[in-house]
Amino acid sequence: MLIAVISLTVMGVVLGGILGAAARFFAVEENPLEEELKALLPGSQCGQCGFVGCSQYAAALAKGETPVILCAPGGKAVAEALAKKLGVTADLSGHEEKVPVYSTINEALCIGCTRCIRECSTDAILGANKLMHTVIIEACHGCGKCAKVCPTDAIVMVPVRVTLANWHWPKPEVEHMQSNPEVGHAH
């Protein structure tokens, strides 16, 4: 019994050392810009930008293969931050700022086809085949992919109701602050 324990321990140490050496030898260098761009993105992995997730979008941004205005959940603020980080200009003239939304299911119209469940990347939809479904609002990031695949139009996107928990002060107008230099200076 003792010989078996010792031999397994030695094998574990030797194989672990080989794996550790292989990990260092075959390590792939990552672009530090990719990590910085990924940190600026919301991380919702919704796919609204056309990429599978935020890390693929960040990689494409770092290579200069895609515009900075594709992140719908991040909105104008994220597009501006990405443009500043990359040193490019972002054409936000056609960009419309969206209010946060979540999906809701009209249970009377739901037929239980489970298409929405398969499409949801955050597992925010509960239900089973041929039974009605419901949405966990706190888990929904409002990508709208579930509403697009619903055959009965039972899923609608609803704006998030403003409450004390999610209300924020509006940001100051940049044009107003630049035209009035006295604003923001204490005398």
matplotlib code that plots the C-alpha trace (Angstrom):
import matplotlib.pyplot as plt

x = [0.0, 2.8, 4.6, 1.5, 1.0, 4.7, 4.7, 1.5, 3.0, 6.2, 4.2, 2.1, 5.1, 6.9, 3.9, 3.0, 6.5, 6.3, 2.9, 4.3, 7.3, 5.1, 2.8, 5.8, 7.4, 4.2, 2.8, 1.1, 1.9, -1.2, -1.6, -1.8, -4.0, -6.6, -6.9, -7.2, -9.9, -11.7, -11.7, -13.5, -16.3, -19.3, -18.6, -22.2, -21.1, -24.4, -23.1, -24.9, -21.6, -21.4, -18.8, -19.3, -18.2, -16.4, -12.9, -13.3, -14.5, -11.6, -9.2, -10.7, -10.4, -6.8, -6.0, -8.0, -10.4, -13.7, -15.2, -15.5, -19.2, -20.6, -21.1, -24.8, -24.9, -21.9, -23.4, -21.8, -19.6, -17.9, -17.5, -15.8, -13.5, -12.5, -11.8, -9.7, -7.7, -7.1, -6.4, -9.0, -12.1, -15.5, -18.3, -21.2, -23.4, -25.8, -25.5, -28.7, -28.4, -30.6, -32.2, -31.6, -34.1, -35.0, -37.1, -40.5, -42.6, -46.4, -47.1, -50.5, -48.7, -45.8, -46.0, -42.9, -40.8, -37.5, -35.9, -35.5, -33.8, -31.3, -30.6, -30.1, -26.4, -27.0, -29.6, -32.1, -35.1, -36.7, -39.1, -39.3, -40.4, -44.2, -44.5, -44.6, -41.4, -40.5, -37.5, -35.3, -35.1, -31.9, -30.0, -31.3, -28.8, -31.3, -29.6, -33.0, -31.8, -34.6, -37.2, -35.9, -36.2, -39.7, -42.1, -45.2, -43.9, -44.5, -41.2, -41.0, -38.3, -39.3, -37.4, -35.9, -38.1, -36.1, -35.9, -33.7, -31.5, -30.6, -31.0, -27.9, -27.2, -27.0, -23.6, -22.8, -23.1, -19.6, -20.6, -21.9, -18.8, -16.5, -18.4, -18.5, -15.0, -16.2, -18.3, -16.6, -14.0, -14.1, -13.3]
y = [0.0, 2.4, 1.7, 2.5, 5.8, 6.8, 5.8, 7.8, 10.8, 10.6, 10.2, 13.2, 15.4, 14.3, 14.7, 18.1, 19.3, 18.2, 20.0, 23.2, 23.2, 22.6, 25.5, 27.9, 26.5, 26.6, 29.8, 32.2, 35.9, 38.0, 41.5, 43.8, 46.2, 43.4, 43.1, 46.8, 47.0, 44.1, 45.8, 48.8, 46.7, 45.8, 42.0, 41.0, 38.6, 39.5, 39.2, 42.4, 43.6, 40.7, 38.8, 35.9, 37.8, 40.8, 39.2, 38.5, 42.1, 43.4, 41.3, 42.6, 46.2, 45.7, 44.5, 47.5, 45.2, 46.7, 50.0, 51.1, 51.9, 48.3, 47.8, 48.4, 47.8, 50.1, 52.9, 56.1, 56.2, 52.9, 53.9, 57.1, 55.3, 52.8, 55.5, 57.4, 54.2, 53.3, 56.9, 56.9, 59.1, 57.6, 58.8, 58.9, 61.1, 58.2, 56.6, 56.7, 56.2, 53.4, 53.1, 49.9, 47.2, 43.7, 41.0, 39.9, 37.1, 37.2, 33.8, 33.6, 33.6, 31.4, 27.9, 26.5, 26.0, 26.7, 28.7, 31.7, 29.5, 28.2, 31.8, 33.3, 33.7, 34.5, 31.7, 34.4, 32.4, 29.6, 27.1, 23.7, 22.2, 22.8, 24.8, 28.6, 30.4, 33.4, 35.8, 36.4, 40.2, 40.5, 38.1, 39.6, 42.0, 43.2, 41.9, 41.1, 37.9, 36.0, 38.3, 37.9, 34.1, 33.9, 32.5, 33.9, 37.3, 36.6, 38.3, 42.0, 44.3, 46.6, 49.7, 49.2, 51.3, 54.0, 53.5, 54.8, 51.7, 52.4, 56.2, 58.2, 61.9, 63.0, 63.9, 67.5, 68.9, 69.2, 72.1, 74.1, 73.6, 74.5, 77.7, 78.9, 78.5, 79.7, 76.5, 74.0, 76.5, 77.4, 81.0]
z = [0.0, 0.9, -2.4, -4.4, -2.6, -3.1, -6.7, -7.4, -5.6, -7.6, -10.9, -10.0, -9.2, -12.4, -14.7, -13.0, -13.6, -17.3, -17.7, -16.0, -18.3, -21.4, -20.3, -20.2, -23.4, -25.5, -23.9, -26.3, -25.9, -25.4, -26.7, -23.6, -25.6, -26.0, -22.2, -21.7, -24.4, -22.9, -19.5, -21.1, -22.5, -20.4, -20.4, -21.1, -23.9, -25.7, -29.3, -30.4, -31.9, -34.3, -32.3, -30.0, -26.9, -25.6, -25.8, -29.6, -30.1, -28.1, -30.2, -33.5, -32.1, -31.2, -34.7, -36.2, -38.0, -36.7, -35.7, -32.1, -32.2, -32.3, -28.5, -28.0, -24.2, -23.7, -25.7, -26.5, -23.4, -24.2, -27.9, -26.9, -24.3, -26.9, -29.5, -27.0, -26.1, -29.7, -30.7, -33.4, -34.0, -33.5, -35.8, -33.4, -35.6, -36.4, -33.0, -31.0, -27.3, -26.1, -22.7, -20.8, -21.6, -20.5, -22.2, -20.9, -22.1, -22.6, -21.2, -22.9, -26.3, -25.3, -26.9, -25.1, -28.2, -26.2, -29.1, -26.7, -24.1, -26.6, -27.8, -24.3, -23.4, -19.7, -18.9, -18.0, -19.4, -17.4, -18.9, -20.4, -23.7, -24.4, -21.2, -20.8, -20.1, -17.9, -17.7, -14.7, -15.0, -13.0, -15.3, -18.6, -20.2, -22.9, -26.0, -27.7, -29.4, -27.7, -29.1, -32.7, -32.6, -30.9, -33.5, -31.7, -30.9, -27.2, -26.2, -26.0, -24.9, -22.0, -20.8, -17.3, -14.9, -13.2, -9.4, -6.6, -7.0, -10.7, -11.1, -11.8, -12.0, -15.6, -16.9, -17.4, -20.9, -22.4, -24.7, -21.7, -19.6, -22.5, -23.3, -19.7, -18.2, -14.8, -14.3, -12.0, -10.7, -7.0, -6.1]

ax = plt.figure().add_subplot(projection="3d")
ax.plot(x, y, z, "-o")
ax.set_aspect("equal")
plt.show()
